[in-house]
């Protein structure tokens, strides 16, 4: 038998250093197939859920199909019961009651379901030079030029004065018209391209072309606007005044696509943060009888600071926890303080094309698994909760114990910029929390990219938290 000599230096490196294997080398072909299969349904979710309202509608239907019922504080619930709270059609909480209820706290996964987009102004419709257009106000952090010269759909609701709420989804079907923001031809853009990107396109330039044909009638002016309004009235029963009580959003029309010759990535609109929301949703649906109550929260308004009654600075989660605690005969603040949370949000994946924006050793990478972000913020960790070493250790142990592919990452190079998540608002409730989510390429663009393996590992992490 061959006697192989040992290499003490190599042995010590293997003992003390982190593994040098890349993510795809660490998992089996069977795990990769499970990831691919998981993403088949995810793509359906993403294509439907262009806005937070769409996502709640999809999630509620899926939850009810899987035995969830609307929560009532007047009822009593036993271990294994499945309930949901729909907050104004724009945020959602799902809970699977645990054997211990919330006496020892709950396990929380919280993702946001809003994405950067372009909203209509309260009085949007006007006519100029025989074209009808919408005035807009962008929502969240967009790069304005990315939204020009592309097909757009209109999603949202109109609340009429008679109490009727009209749901609008226009432009998704390739057999119907779409909408579009025009761009300037390069032949006339010499002055424009000399400007800084921030000034070359302004918010007031994002006007949406919505019509070009006049109403067939006497020449009285604004006939193109009249024709558009006539079509909207016939299709949806609305008048121009109804825009004043509407929430209407412009979103890309195209469907999610596999990317690369190997199909290992997915490109689509709204991965941030629905690529974390969907795994968190499915983890709640697949959880059956946990020890501690498992709660998935799908929240709104993260892209604009989490304000408002459907954002994470609202008290709706706190009130829900109080109701659950009351049923268990414990004080609400004790149940909250003993809870644990994975703030399910994305991080920026390392992009070799823009390598100077990252610090390679502390970046997240596609196909390396779910990414833990101990802190976000900007500069000197401004605006972040910064998870404790103890809780980081707890989550590390959970991931390793369950053979979940994971990594750590910061949001780009120090002092370059920064960003934030809902983690700090959860931490302000005295909850142990850390960000855990999916690395994203081209984040906040209308076509973002993620890895199928990474989103599947996010699902496994949320499920492990609930079942652990």
URSUL-V188453 format. One record per run of one state. SS is the DSSP state (helix for helix, strand for strand, loop for the rest). FROM is the first residue (numbers start at 0). LEN is the number of residues. If there is no record, write none. Layout:
ss=SS from=FROM len=LEN
ss=SS from=FROM len=LEN
This chain:
ss=loop from=0 len=7
ss=helix from=7 len=9
ss=loop from=16 len=6
ss=helix from=22 len=4
ss=loop from=26 len=2
ss=helix from=28 len=20
ss=loop from=48 len=3
ss=helix from=51 len=14
ss=loop from=65 len=3
ss=strand from=68 len=2
ss=loop from=70 len=11
ss=strand from=81 len=6
ss=loop from=87 len=3
ss=strand from=90 len=6
ss=loop from=96 len=10
ss=strand from=106 len=6
ss=loop from=112 len=4
ss=strand from=116 len=12
ss=loop from=128 len=2
ss=strand from=130 len=9
ss=loop from=139 len=4
ss=helix from=143 len=4
ss=loop from=147 len=4
ss=strand from=151 len=8
ss=loop from=159 len=5
ss=strand from=164 len=6
ss=loop from=170 len=8
ss=strand from=178 len=3
ss=loop from=181 len=4
ss=helix from=185 len=3
ss=loop from=188 len=1
ss=helix from=189 len=4
ss=loop from=193 len=3
ss=helix from=196 len=4
ss=loop from=200 len=2
ss=helix from=202 len=3
ss=loop from=205 len=2
ss=strand from=207 len=4
ss=loop from=211 len=11
ss=helix from=222 len=14
ss=loop from=236 len=3
ss=helix from=239 len=6
ss=strand from=245 len=7
ss=loop from=252 len=4
ss=strand from=256 len=3
ss=loop from=259 len=5
ss=strand from=264 len=4
ss=loop from=268 len=2
ss=helix from=270 len=16
ss=loop from=286 len=7
ss=strand from=293 len=6
ss=loop from=299 len=2
ss=helix from=301 len=3
ss=loop from=304 len=11
ss=helix from=315 len=13
ss=loop from=328 len=3
ss=helix from=331 len=6
ss=loop from=337 len=2
ss=strand from=339 len=4
ss=loop from=343 len=3
ss=strand from=346 len=3
ss=loop from=349 len=2
ss=helix from=351 len=6
ss=loop from=357 len=2
ss=helix from=359 len=3
ss=loop from=362 len=1
ss=strand from=363 len=1
ss=loop from=364 len=5
ss=strand from=369 len=4
ss=loop from=373 len=3
ss=strand from=376 len=2
ss=loop from=378 len=3
ss=strand from=381 len=1
ss=loop from=382 len=6
ss=helix from=388 len=13
ss=loop from=401 len=4
ss=strand from=405 len=3
ss=loop from=408 len=9
ss=strand from=417 len=2
ss=loop from=419 len=3
ss=helix from=422 len=5
ss=loop from=427 len=4
ss=strand from=431 len=6
ss=loop from=437 len=1
ss=strand from=438 len=3
ss=loop from=441 len=6
ss=strand from=447 len=4
ss=helix from=451 len=16
ss=loop from=467 len=1
